[in-house]
Amino acid sequence: MLYESSPVAIAIFASFVLAVVGLSFWLGRKGQSAKGYYAAHGEIHWFINGIAFAGDYLSAASFLGICGMIAFHGFDGFLYSIGFLAGWIVALFVIAEPIKSLGKFTFADALDAKYNSRGIKLSVAISTLVVSIFYLIPQMVGAGDLIVPLLGLPHAVGVILVGIAVTLIVVTAGMVSTTWVQFIKGSLLVFFCGVLTSMILARGLTVNTGSLEPQTRSVTPDGRVLVDGEPQTRDHDLRPVGTLAALPARYGDATTTGPLGPLEYLSVLEDSRIVTWSGKKSSDASGTHTVYTPTERAGTDLLKPGGYFKGLTTGKLADKLDFASLMLALFCGTASLPHILIRYYTVKDAAAARKSTVVGIAAIGAFYVLTLFLGLGAMTSGALDPTSTNMAAPLLAKSFSETLFAVISAIAFTTVLGTVSGLIMAGSGAVAHDLVENVLGIPMNDAEKVRCGKIAAVGLGIVAMALGILFRSFNVSFLVGWAFNIAASANLPALVMLLFWPRTTKEGIISAVTVGMVASLTWILLSADTFEKVYGLSRDASPVPFSQPGLVTIPLGFIVLIVVSLLTKAQPQGKPA
């Protein structure tokens, strides 16, 4: 069957996870002070921090989500890679050095450095928590998806396991262990994805003979899973499907190409016939059914934009705006993510911050180029699960060997651990440092700050587990798009204007952060995607014209800040307000 765990896979996976948790305990002695817990004493080497940037940024959305989108929808999934990478231009040329000079522990420190305003601390801390929680959801969903084939356990158990593991990482050593987990994870992810891509090219393309008959996955009212009407003992137990129907005519009757170079691989695929799968839900008295149907398509159609983002082909204004809005959010959101921004406080000076960003861009760029081949390799591997776009990359590895599957899945799991630990660090800092100490004015010594941060980390871990179970059916890249929209709308206008417009006032910052956060969050909750995928309602019931809010809410944040700043009097900097 498609999902069947093995002792080798379990052993390799357990070794990775135990090594990561063990490293956290070993590094725990370095995180006893507040500066050590939240900022690793500012002593991380710029190269280590650069790779850790890649580890932080290359989340489940990058590895599982993008590969899955490319595998099921073709080139459009790669547009996420382009958007994610392009956002680092803003981080490098606008944010890197100033944010290091302004901040201490958290993003709120940077925005409030000139004002000492409780209002700024409160609004930015809430924004940090909202963005972190929305970014946590796809990581936990990805973790649960990985556990199903590895250990044969339910999705919810995988979510709980990663929640417990990452909470241990954060509460033991804080930013010290988080940085080293990110460094190890980032290095392994880029290296092994390179290995997997080399194996894809060496194998070439082969016409698969898997079943091309529609497959039905049903859930009965009593919760039993049926596949083509047959009861299953384990969730997601579908047959693997064949996905390459025919090679180009120049190969004659051959069923395989042999090894191919990178450009040759894309050329052959473009001229081939490929089978993709789509699901359609229906309900009757016996339960809810999803019928997965194969559709043969030309490679040229899959390697051009418009397969997933309809705004590129339909000509409808709303669809075009939706796509433009998502790309804008991905471009602007990178430099606004709290767990990325706090990493600048782990190096000693602004020059190190800039060099860290350059190293991060190099590692991240290399990885995103590889995602194109990983996604297309999964599309033609004959090992796809039509019910789960998030499992394309691990199942691709399984088509080569069980050991490689275990290694890739373990790295994907540590990818989740690393990103979630960074997000929980950002959230715990917002609670302990910004809300408790600065907003509520509760004095704390170093030990109490660390203890408060650890308690907040446990709470955030529990919230992340609950949301990961609730949103299990979503593609993780799609979910990350929400987080980028909120981050860019709430945080970027305030940060950019603070750095480059001297007339910015504390009232302007508070208003921009609050309005951007509330507007983007409200828009998302009222969008057609949310109506359909969360509420189970018709898309037509949505009151907003398109689903991605960034095109409206990012400019709104700038406008609100400018207007409010012009209407308020600039106060002497440094006085409490």
C-alpha positions, 0 to 999 in steps of 0.5 A: 500500500501507499502508506506502510511504515517500516522499522528502518523508517521509524528508527531513522526518524526517531534518531533525528528527533531525539538528536534534536531534542537532546541538543536542546537539553545540552544547550540549555545551560546557555539560555538561563539569562533573558538575553541568552534565552531570547537573543542567544547573547547576540553571539551567533556567528553570521554564517551560522545565523544565515543558514539558520535564516534558511532553516527558519524560513524553509518551513513545511510550506516551502518543502511540503506545500510547494512541492505538492502544489507543483506536483498537482498543479504544475508551474503555478506552485513554483510561483510561491517559490518566486514570491517567497525568495523575492521577499528577501530583497526587502529584508536585505536592502531595507530591514537588515541593518536598521532592525539590528540597530533598533531592537533588543529582544522582540519586533516591538523593541524596534518599533518602540525604540524611539517612543517608549510607548505602551500602546506600540508595545501592546499593538505589536505584541498582539500582531506578533501573536496573530501572525505567529499563530497563523504561521503555526497552523501549516507547520502543524498540519505538515507534521501530522501529515508526515506521521501517517506514513512514517509511524502509521499513527493518526494525523492528530497524534503527529500534531501532538508529537511535534507540539510536545517536541518543539515545546521541549526545544524552546523551554530548554534553551530558547534561542540558542537551541532554536538557532542550532536546530535551524542551522542543522535543519537548513543544511540538511534540507538543502543538501538532501533535496540536492541529492534527491534532485540528482536522483530524479535527473538520473532516473529520467522519465518513465511511463507509469502503469499504475491505475488510472481509474477514478478512486473514491475515498468516503467517510461514513457517519460513524467515522470509518474510512472506505476506499472504493467502498472497501473499509480501511484500517488506516487513514489515507490508504489509497493506491499510488497512481500512475502519472506519466501517460506518454513520452514525446514522439521522438522516443518512439515506443520507448517507455523511459528516457534514461538520465537527463540533464536539468534543462533536458528534463524540463524539455522532455516533460514539456512534450509529454502527456501527463496525468493529474488528479483532482477531487470532487466532494459529494454527500449522501445518506451514507456519508461524505465522498470524494471522487479522485479523477485522473485527467490527461494533460499536455506537459506544455499546459502544466509548465505554463502559468494559469493551472492553479492561479486562475487570475492568469488565464480567466481574464476576470478582474477579481481573479487577477487582483487575487493573484496580484494580492498574493504575490504582493503579500509574499514579497512584502511579508518576508521582512515582516515576519516576527520569527525572521526579524528576531533572528537579527538580534542574535548577531553582534552588529549590523554588518553581521546582520547584513552578511547573515541575510546574504548567506540566507538568500543564497541557501534559500535561493538554491533550495527554491530552484530545487523545488521545481524539480522535486515537484515535477519529479513527484508529479511523474513518480507514480507515487502520489497520494491524490488525497494529500498534496502535502505528501508529494515530496516524501512519497517521491523519496519513497519511490527510490528507497525506504531509507531515503523516504525515512531521511527526507521525512525526518528532515521534513519533520525537523523542518517543522520543529525548527520553524515552529520553535522560531515562531513560539520563541517570537510569540513567547517573547511578545507575551513575556517581554512586551505584554507582561513586562512592558505593557502591564508593567510587572517588574521581572528579574532575568529568571522570571523573564525566562520563566514567563517566556517558557510558560507562554511557549507551553501555551502557544504549543497547545494552541498550535496543536489544536489548530493543526488538527482543525485545519488538517485538510489544507495545503500548507502553502495556501495557509502560509499565504494568510500569515504573509498577508497579515504580517505585511499588512500589520508590520511592514508599513510601520517598520518602513515608515519608522525607518524612512519618514521622520514625521512618523508618530507613535499614534501613527504606528499604533493605528497602522499596526492595528488597522492593518492586522484587523483589516487583513484578518477580517478580510481573510475570515470573510473570503471565498476560500474561508467560506468554502474550506472552513465554514463549508458554505458557498463561495458566492456567499463571500462579501469580499471580491477576492480572497487575498487581502494584501493588495488592499490592506498593505496600502491601507496600513501606509495610508493610515500611518501617514494620515494619523501621523500628520494629524498628531503632534510628534512628541519628544522621543523616549518619554513614556506614553 
